[in-house]
């Protein structure tokens, strides 16, 4: 932005430099590209509006979703069965004597 500098008395390009408090940006100073003088001009960033709060209201509760809370769904998988045998080259079912995958399941599952 072209602006008149009070320090060098020239119309020069001013470069915005961010001002931080810790890791939070609190504003910007304008620096003269000619003499390097910092202008006292500060602009605070606009407050962010939560679009979901505007849509659902301020009282809306956020549902806590856990991707790893699947014990009920994975309770009867072969990898949790007492007959599951891990071999360096394959995975086998000791009861049926066949190759299985860890995510397979059967009617004769027993808790390990």
C-alpha positions in Angstrom: 0.0 0.0 0.0 1.4 3.4 -1.0 1.3 5.9 1.9 3.0 9.0 3.0 5.8 8.3 5.6 6.0 10.8 8.5 9.6 9.8 9.2 11.3 10.1 5.7 8.7 12.5 4.3 8.2 10.4 1.1 5.3 8.5 -0.4 6.5 4.9 -0.2 5.3 1.4 -0.1 4.3 0.2 3.4 4.7 -3.5 4.2 2.5 -5.1 6.9 4.2 -7.0 9.7 2.3 -9.2 12.0 2.4 -8.5 15.8 2.1 -11.5 18.0 1.5 -12.1 21.7 2.9 -15.6 22.2 1.6 -17.5 19.3 -1.6 -15.5 18.8 -1.7 -12.8 16.2 -3.0 -9.5 17.8 -2.6 -7.0 14.9 -0.3 -5.6 12.3 2.2 -2.8 12.1 3.0 -1.0 8.8 6.7 -0.7 8.0 8.0 1.9 5.5 10.0 0.2 2.7 12.2 3.3 2.3 13.4 4.0 5.8 12.1 1.0 7.8 10.1 3.2 10.2 7.2 1.3 11.9 3.9 3.1 11.8 1.8 3.1 14.9 -1.1 1.7 12.9 -2.4 -1.5 14.4 -5.4 -3.5 13.2 -6.8 -6.2 15.4 -8.2 -9.3 13.5 -11.9 -9.6 13.4 -13.4 -12.0 15.9 -14.2 -15.4 14.3 -17.8 -16.4 14.3 -18.6 -20.0 14.8 -20.9 -21.0 11.8 -22.3 -24.0 13.6 -23.3 -21.8 16.6 -25.0 -19.4 14.3 -26.9 -22.3 12.7 -27.8 -24.5 15.7 -27.7 -21.9 18.5 -25.2 -21.2 21.2 -26.6 -24.1 23.4 -25.9 -26.9 20.9 -23.7 -29.6 22.4 -20.9 -31.2 20.4 -21.2 -34.9 20.2 -18.0 -36.6 21.3 -17.1 -39.3 18.7 -14.4 -41.8 19.3 -13.0 -43.8 16.4 -11.4 -46.3 18.7 -14.4 -47.2 20.8 -15.5 -50.2 18.7 -15.3 -53.0 21.3 -18.9 -54.1 20.9 -18.4 -54.4 17.1 -15.1 -56.2 17.2 -15.7 -58.5 20.2 -16.2 -61.7 18.1 -13.3 -61.3 15.6 -10.8 -64.1 15.1 -7.9 -62.0 16.5 -9.7 -62.0 19.9 -10.5 -65.7 19.8 -8.8 -68.4 21.9 -8.2 -70.6 18.8 -6.4 -67.8 16.9 -2.8 -68.8 16.1 -0.3 -66.3 14.8 2.5 -67.7 12.7 5.3 -65.6 11.0 3.9 -66.4 7.6 0.2 -66.8 8.1 -2.7 -66.7 10.6 -4.6 -69.8 11.4 -7.6 -71.1 13.3 -6.5 -73.8 15.7 -10.1 -75.2 15.9 -10.9 -75.5 12.2 -7.2 -75.9 11.1 -7.5 -73.3 8.2 -6.0 -70.0 7.3 -8.0 -67.0 8.6 -7.7 -63.2 8.7 -7.7 -61.2 11.9 -11.0 -59.7 11.0 -12.8 -63.0 10.2 -15.4 -64.4 12.6 -17.3 -67.6 13.1 -20.1 -69.1 15.3 -17.6 -71.1 17.5 -15.7 -68.0 18.8 -14.3 -68.3 22.3 -13.0 -65.5 24.4 -9.2 -65.6 24.7 
